Amino acid sequence: MAAAEVEYESVLCVKPDVNVYRIPPRASNRGYRASDWKLDHPDWTGRLRITSKGKTAYIKLEDKVSGELFAQAPIDQYPGIAVETVTDSSRYFVIRIQDGTGRSAFIGIGFTDRGDAFDFNVSLQDHFKWVKQESEISKESQEADTRPKLDLGFKEGQTIKLSIGNMTKKGGPPKPRVAGSGGLSLLPPPPGGKITAPPVPPPSSTAISNHVTPPPVLKSSNVSSADILLDLDSPASVSKAPAPSAVPATTDLWGDFSTAASTVSSQAPQQSNWVQF
C-alpha cells in the first residue's frame, strides 16, 4: 500500500531564460501592470522549470549553471491566485512563491520570447485540465459503487426457452430443403442397386433384309416356278436373280448391292432355303 501511494515528480516545461522582478503592492483591484516594473533592470535571471507531483504543479526558479533552487511557487489551481497575468502584456506574470516555513511573497516574472510565455501558459492549462478529468472519473466510479448493483443472474429454479428457426425436433424426420429461386432440387437416388440402362436388342435378319433392296426378278427359262414359291415361303431369304450378264445396266444407287446378291444366288441355286445375312 505504501509503495502504491508514492507520487512521482514529472517535468512539464523548461525555459532557460527568465527574468524576476520585485513588484510594488497592488494599488487597486484592477490587476498588475508590467509597465510599473523596472523591466530594464531585472532583480534576478535564471532558469524556469514547471513540474507536477500528483495534482499539484510547481514553478521552480533555478540557477542556470548549478541548478540551485532560488524560489518555488506551488500551484493548486489555474487560473488562480498563485499565478496571474498582467493587464498590459502577455509575456509577464505574477506568481506567489513560498518557503518551507509557510511564508509567501508575490514576484513578477517575464520572458524575452513571446513563444516561451505561450508554452508556460499552455503547460499549466494542460496539467489542470488533466486534473479535472481525473476528478470526474473518480467521482463517477464512486457513484457507481454506491448504486445498487443490478443482479442479472438466474434465480433458483428459473429457466429460459430459446426458439431457434430451422431446427428439427429430437428424433423427428429432417425437413426437406426448399430450392431457392433459380436453383434446381434433385431427388436422391432410390435405395436399390445401380440403375442399369435397358439392353439394346440385337439386329434381326428381317431388319437387315429390309435395308437391302432386292434386285428385280426377271422372267427366264432358267428359273423354275418351284424355286419362286420356295423363295416366297421363306420371307428372310433374298429373291433369286439371273446372272450379272443378264441384268441390264441401270442408274440405281443400290446396283452394287444388287450385283452382290445376284452373284450369291447364282452360285448356290439349289440351297434356296438358307437365310442370307
Contacts in CASP RR format, 6 or more apart in sequence:
PFRMAT RR
TARGET T0000
AUTHOR 0000-0000-0000
METHOD contacts of the structure
MODEL  1
MAAAEVEYESVLCVKPDVNVYRIPPRASNRGYRASDWKLDHPDWTGRLRI
TSKGKTAYIKLEDKVSGELFAQAPIDQYPGIAVETVTDSSRYFVIRIQDG
TGRSAFIGIGFTDRGDAFDFNVSLQDHFKWVKQESEISKESQEADTRPKL
DLGFKEGQTIKLSIGNMTKKGGPPKPRVAGSGGLSLLPPPPGGKITAPPV
PPPSSTAISNHVTPPPVLKSSNVSSADILLDLDSPASVSKAPAPSAVPAT
TDLWGDFSTAASTVSSQAPQQSNWVQF
7 53 0 8 1.000
7 54 0 8 1.000
8 53 0 8 1.000
9 51 0 8 1.000
9 52 0 8 1.000
9 53 0 8 1.000
10 51 0 8 1.000
10 52 0 8 1.000
10 53 0 8 1.000
11 49 0 8 1.000
11 50 0 8 1.000
11 51 0 8 1.000
12 50 0 8 1.000
12 51 0 8 1.000
12 52 0 8 1.000
12 57 0 8 1.000
12 123 0 8 1.000
12 124 0 8 1.000
12 126 0 8 1.000
12 127 0 8 1.000
13 48 0 8 1.000
13 49 0 8 1.000
13 50 0 8 1.000
13 119 0 8 1.000
13 120 0 8 1.000
13 123 0 8 1.000
14 47 0 8 1.000
14 48 0 8 1.000
14 49 0 8 1.000
14 50 0 8 1.000
15 47 0 8 1.000
15 48 0 8 1.000
15 49 0 8 1.000
15 111 0 8 1.000
15 116 0 8 1.000
15 119 0 8 1.000
15 120 0 8 1.000
16 46 0 8 1.000
16 47 0 8 1.000
16 64 0 8 1.000
17 45 0 8 1.000
17 46 0 8 1.000
17 47 0 8 1.000
17 111 0 8 1.000
17 112 0 8 1.000
17 113 0 8 1.000
17 116 0 8 1.000
18 45 0 8 1.000
18 46 0 8 1.000
18 47 0 8 1.000
18 48 0 8 1.000
18 61 0 8 1.000
18 109 0 8 1.000
18 110 0 8 1.000
18 111 0 8 1.000
18 116 0 8 1.000
19 42 0 8 1.000
19 44 0 8 1.000
19 45 0 8 1.000
19 109 0 8 1.000
19 110 0 8 1.000
19 111 0 8 1.000
19 112 0 8 1.000
20 42 0 8 1.000
20 43 0 8 1.000
20 44 0 8 1.000
20 45 0 8 1.000
20 46 0 8 1.000
20 61 0 8 1.000
20 70 0 8 1.000
20 71 0 8 1.000
20 107 0 8 1.000
20 108 0 8 1.000
20 109 0 8 1.000
20 110 0 8 1.000
21 37 0 8 1.000
21 38 0 8 1.000
21 39 0 8 1.000
21 42 0 8 1.000
21 43 0 8 1.000
21 107 0 8 1.000
21 108 0 8 1.000
21 109 0 8 1.000
21 110 0 8 1.000
22 37 0 8 1.000
22 43 0 8 1.000
22 107 0 8 1.000
22 108 0 8 1.000
23 32 0 8 1.000
23 36 0 8 1.000
23 37 0 8 1.000
23 94 0 8 1.000
23 106 0 8 1.000
23 107 0 8 1.000
23 108 0 8 1.000
24 36 0 8 1.000
26 32 0 8 1.000
30 87 0 8 1.000
31 84 0 8 1.000
31 86 0 8 1.000
31 87 0 8 1.000
32 84 0 8 1.000
32 86 0 8 1.000
32 87 0 8 1.000
32 94 0 8 1.000
32 108 0 8 1.000
33 86 0 8 1.000
33 87 0 8 1.000
33 88 0 8 1.000
34 86 0 8 1.000
34 88 0 8 1.000
34 89 0 8 1.000
34 91 0 8 1.000
34 92 0 8 1.000
34 110 0 8 1.000
35 88 0 8 1.000
37 92 0 8 1.000
37 108 0 8 1.000
44 61 0 8 1.000
44 70 0 8 1.000
45 64 0 8 1.000
46 61 0 8 1.000
46 62 0 8 1.000
46 63 0 8 1.000
46 64 0 8 1.000
46 70 0 8 1.000
47 61 0 8 1.000
47 62 0 8 1.000
47 63 0 8 1.000
47 64 0 8 1.000
47 67 0 8 1.000
48 59 0 8 1.000
48 60 0 8 1.000
48 61 0 8 1.000
48 62 0 8 1.000
48 109 0 8 1.000
48 120 0 8 1.000
49 59 0 8 1.000
49 60 0 8 1.000
49 62 0 8 1.000
50 57 0 8 1.000
50 58 0 8 1.000
50 59 0 8 1.000
50 60 0 8 1.000
50 120 0 8 1.000
50 123 0 8 1.000
50 124 0 8 1.000
51 57 0 8 1.000
51 58 0 8 1.000
51 60 0 8 1.000
52 58 0 8 1.000
52 127 0 8 1.000
55 76 0 8 1.000
55 131 0 8 1.000
55 134 0 8 1.000
56 74 0 8 1.000
56 75 0 8 1.000
56 76 0 8 1.000
57 74 0 8 1.000
57 75 0 8 1.000
57 78 0 8 1.000
57 124 0 8 1.000
57 127 0 8 1.000
57 128 0 8 1.000
58 72 0 8 1.000
58 73 0 8 1.000
58 74 0 8 1.000
58 75 0 8 1.000
59 72 0 8 1.000
59 73 0 8 1.000
59 75 0 8 1.000
59 83 0 8 1.000
59 95 0 8 1.000
60 69 0 8 1.000
60 71 0 8 1.000
60 72 0 8 1.000
60 73 0 8 1.000
61 69 0 8 1.000
61 70 0 8 1.000
61 71 0 8 1.000
61 72 0 8 1.000
61 97 0 8 1.000
61 109 0 8 1.000
62 68 0 8 1.000
62 69 0 8 1.000
62 70 0 8 1.000
63 70 0 8 1.000
71 97 0 8 1.000
71 107 0 8 1.000
72 97 0 8 1.000
72 98 0 8 1.000
73 82 0 8 1.000
73 83 0 8 1.000
73 95 0 8 1.000
73 96 0 8 1.000
73 97 0 8 1.000
73 98 0 8 1.000
74 82 0 8 1.000
74 98 0 8 1.000
75 82 0 8 1.000
75 83 0 8 1.000
75 124 0 8 1.000
76 82 0 8 1.000
77 128 0 8 1.000
78 124 0 8 1.000
78 125 0 8 1.000
78 127 0 8 1.000
78 128 0 8 1.000
79 85 0 8 1.000
81 96 0 8 1.000
82 95 0 8 1.000
82 96 0 8 1.000
83 93 0 8 1.000
83 94 0 8 1.000
83 95 0 8 1.000
83 96 0 8 1.000
83 124 0 8 1.000
84 93 0 8 1.000
84 94 0 8 1.000
84 95 0 8 1.000
85 92 0 8 1.000
85 93 0 8 1.000
85 94 0 8 1.000
85 121 0 8 1.000
86 92 0 8 1.000
86 93 0 8 1.000
86 94 0 8 1.000
90 114 0 8 1.000
90 117 0 8 1.000
90 118 0 8 1.000
91 110 0 8 1.000
91 111 0 8 1.000
91 112 0 8 1.000
91 114 0 8 1.000
91 117 0 8 1.000
92 108 0 8 1.000
92 109 0 8 1.000
92 110 0 8 1.000
92 111 0 8 1.000
92 117 0 8 1.000
93 108 0 8 1.000
93 109 0 8 1.000
93 110 0 8 1.000
93 117 0 8 1.000
93 120 0 8 1.000
94 106 0 8 1.000
94 107 0 8 1.000
94 108 0 8 1.000
94 109 0 8 1.000
95 106 0 8 1.000
95 107 0 8 1.000
95 108 0 8 1.000
95 109 0 8 1.000
96 104 0 8 1.000
96 105 0 8 1.000
96 106 0 8 1.000
97 104 0 8 1.000
97 105 0 8 1.000
97 106 0 8 1.000
97 107 0 8 1.000
98 104 0 8 1.000
110 117 0 8 1.000
111 117 0 8 1.000
111 120 0 8 1.000
154 160 0 8 1.000
166 175 0 8 1.000
168 174 0 8 1.000
168 175 0 8 1.000
177 185 0 8 1.000
178 185 0 8 1.000
179 185 0 8 1.000
189 195 0 8 1.000
205 236 0 8 1.000
205 275 0 8 1.000
205 277 0 8 1.000
206 235 0 8 1.000
206 236 0 8 1.000
208 277 0 8 1.000
209 236 0 8 1.000
209 238 0 8 1.000
212 238 0 8 1.000
212 254 0 8 1.000
212 257 0 8 1.000
212 261 0 8 1.000
213 252 0 8 1.000
213 254 0 8 1.000
213 257 0 8 1.000
213 258 0 8 1.000
214 238 0 8 1.000
214 239 0 8 1.000
214 241 0 8 1.000
214 258 0 8 1.000
214 261 0 8 1.000
215 239 0 8 1.000
215 241 0 8 1.000
215 247 0 8 1.000
215 255 0 8 1.000
215 258 0 8 1.000
215 261 0 8 1.000
215 262 0 8 1.000
216 241 0 8 1.000
217 223 0 8 1.000
217 228 0 8 1.000
217 239 0 8 1.000
217 240 0 8 1.000
217 241 0 8 1.000
218 241 0 8 1.000
218 242 0 8 1.000
218 246 0 8 1.000
218 247 0 8 1.000
220 242 0 8 1.000
220 246 0 8 1.000
222 242 0 8 1.000
223 240 0 8 1.000
223 242 0 8 1.000
227 240 0 8 1.000
227 269 0 8 1.000
227 272 0 8 1.000
228 240 0 8 1.000
230 272 0 8 1.000
230 273 0 8 1.000
231 237 0 8 1.000
231 239 0 8 1.000
231 240 0 8 1.000
231 272 0 8 1.000
234 272 0 8 1.000
234 273 0 8 1.000
234 275 0 8 1.000
236 275 0 8 1.000
236 276 0 8 1.000
237 272 0 8 1.000
237 273 0 8 1.000
237 274 0 8 1.000
237 275 0 8 1.000
237 276 0 8 1.000
238 261 0 8 1.000
238 264 0 8 1.000
238 265 0 8 1.000
238 276 0 8 1.000
239 265 0 8 1.000
240 265 0 8 1.000
240 266 0 8 1.000
240 269 0 8 1.000
240 272 0 8 1.000
241 247 0 8 1.000
241 258 0 8 1.000
241 261 0 8 1.000
241 262 0 8 1.000
241 265 0 8 1.000
241 266 0 8 1.000
242 262 0 8 1.000
242 266 0 8 1.000
243 262 0 8 1.000
243 266 0 8 1.000
244 259 0 8 1.000
244 262 0 8 1.000
244 263 0 8 1.000
244 266 0 8 1.000
247 258 0 8 1.000
247 259 0 8 1.000
247 262 0 8 1.000
252 258 0 8 1.000
261 276 0 8 1.000
264 276 0 8 1.000
268 274 0 8 1.000
END
